[in-house]
Amino acid sequence: MCSMERGGRRNSTGSVSRIPNPLDPLYVGPLKRGKRNGNGLYKKGEHLYIGDWKDGKKHGFGKCVYGGSSFYDGKWYEDCRSGWGEMHYKNGEVYVGDWLMDKRHGEGIVTYADGNWYEGEWRFDKKHGQGKLFFADKGQLYCGSWMNGHAQGGTLSECGQIKP
């Protein structure tokens, strides 16, 4: 069953029975037992999600725009970013890699707005394991191990400009 829902009101024809309030949530897509299910579009204020749903939660592949220039494109599991995905932050930072329960977790690359970048392992949103951090302003590359976001020993070398 495909429907349009705005402000909690649904109908099967796709028409809205009252003048919609732009602040009310909008969903266009299939429902199963009254819950979003399948591929659909959801909009609430500046928040927009286009992608897969299961039992009323983002689940599968989808793109979520959080307002302005911040967005995530990738895999979802029960309303959380989980699996491979790409997150563009409002401050210009970009992360491409693995996610678990809305945290960077696994292998990934983050490019910071200032040109610095980190490529390596993540654990619950912190650098953890083996990784490389490039300092763009100094042309230096740190290679080594990390624990809970802190460098634990490695080498720092001069290398000029390099890309992740």
N, C-alpha and C positions, 0 to 999 in steps of 0.2 A: 504494500500500500504506500503510495507516494502522497505526501501532503505538504502543506505549508503551515507553519505554526508561528504565531507572533503573540507575545504576551500571554502565553498559555492557552490560546484559542487555536483549534485545528479545524481544518475541513479537507475533504478529499478532492475538491475541485481546484485547489490552488488559489482561490480568491479569499480575500479577507472581508469579514462581515462588518467591520467598522473601520474608521479612519485610523491607520496604524500610528502609534507613537514611535518615533525613530529611536527612542531609548529602550524600547521593549526588545527582548531577544527575538531573532528571526531564525527559523530553521526551514530549509527546503531539502527534502530528501525522503527516503523510505523510513517507515516506522515498523516496528515489530513489537506487539503487545504494548503499544503506547510509548515505546522508547526508540530513540534514534538508532538505526541499524542499516548498514550498507554505506554507500557513498553519498555524502550530503554536504550542504553548506550551512554554517552556523555563524550568525553575526550578532554581537551585543556591544553597543557603543563602538569603540575603535578596534575591538577584538574580533578577528575573523578567522574561521577555520574551514578549510575545504579538504575533505578527505574521508577516510573510512571511520565508521562507527560500529560499536558492538555493545549491545545492552545499555545504550545511552551514554557511552564513554568513547573518547577518541581511542581508536584501536586499529592498528594496521599502518598504512602510509597516509600522510597528510601534511598540509602546510598551514601554519598558524601565524598570523600577523598580529602582533601585540599592540599595535598602534605606532604611528610614526614610522621609523625605519628599522624597527626590531622585528625579526621573524625567524621561525624555525621551519625547516623542511626536512622530513625524515620519518622515522618509524616511531610509533606510539604503542604503548601497552597500558590498558586501563587508565586512560587520562594522563599518563606520564610519558615524557620523552624516554624511550628505551629502545636500544638497538642503534643502528647507524643513523646519523643526522647531521645537519648543518645549521648552526645558529649564528645569526647576524645580530649583534647587539647595537643598541642606539649610540653607544660611544665609539663605534667604528671597529670594535673587536669582532673577529670571526673565528668560530670553532667548528672544525670538521672532524668527526670521529664517532666513537662509541659513547652511548648514554646508558644509564641505569637509574630508574626511579627519579628522573629529572636532574640527575647529576652527571657530569662528565666522568666516565668510568670505563677503563679499557685503553685502547690506543687512540690517539688523537693529536691534532695540530691546532694550535691557537695562534692567530696573528693579531698582535696588539695594534692599536691605532698609531702608536709612535714608531712602528716598523719592526719592533722586536717580535720574535716568535719562539714558541716552544713546540717541539715535536717529541712525543714519547708516551709514557704510560701515565694514566690517571686513576685515582681511587677516590670515589665519592667527592668529586670536584676539586681535588688537590693533586698536584704533581706527586707521583708516587711510583717508584721503580726506575727504570732506565730512561733517560731523556737528554735532549739537547736544547739549550736556551741560547738564542742568538741576540746579542746586544747591538742593534743597528747603529747607534750613535758612536760606539767605540770600535766596531768591526771585529768584535770578539765572539767566540763560540765556546760555551761551556758544555762539556760532555761528561756525564756521570750519573750517579744515582741520586734519587730523591726519596724523602720520607715525609709524609704529611705536609707537602708543600715546601720543604726546606732541603737545600742541597746538602748531600752527605759525603761528598768527596768526588773528585773528578779532575778533569784537566780544562784549563782555559787557554785558548790559542787565538792568535791574531789571524784573521782570515779575510778581511775586507768585506765586501758585500756578497752575501749568498742568499739563496731562497730556500724555504723549507721543502 
